[in-house]
Amino acid sequence: MSGLSDRRCRPCEGGVEPLARAEAERLRASLHEGWQLASDARSIRREFAFRDFFRTMSFVNALAHIANLEDHHPDLEVGYNYCRVRFTTHAIRGLSENDFICAAKIDLIPLA
C-alpha cells in the first residue's frame, strides 16, 4: 500500500516536536482510508469489524506481534466483534512517523 510498511520504527524518547497537521495528513493519505486523523492531529485511529470473537482475537494477536517487533504500541479497545486501534507517540504527546509505519503494517494483516 505504501513504502511505510517497509520501514522500521525508531526509538522516540521525546525531545522532538510532533508532526505538523499537514505532514500527518500527507502520511494518513498513504494508509487505508479507514484511518482517521484526530481533530487535534495528535493521533490516528481505525475501527475494525469482525464476524466473531475468534477472528477479533486473531487480529489482535497479529497486531500485538507487529507492535512488539516495532516496539511501538497502540491503545486498543477490544470487544466481541470489533477492535479500535489508536496510535499516538506518548513521549511527544502527538504523532510521529512511527505511528504511520505501524498503521501501514497493520493494514497488511488479512481481515478474513
Secondary structure, DSSP 8 states (H G I E B T S, - for coil): --GGGGS------S-S----HHHHHHHHTTS-TT-EE-TTSS-EEEEEE-SSHHHHHHHHHHHHHHHHHHT---EEEEETTEEEEEE-BGGGTB--HHHHHHHHHHHTS---
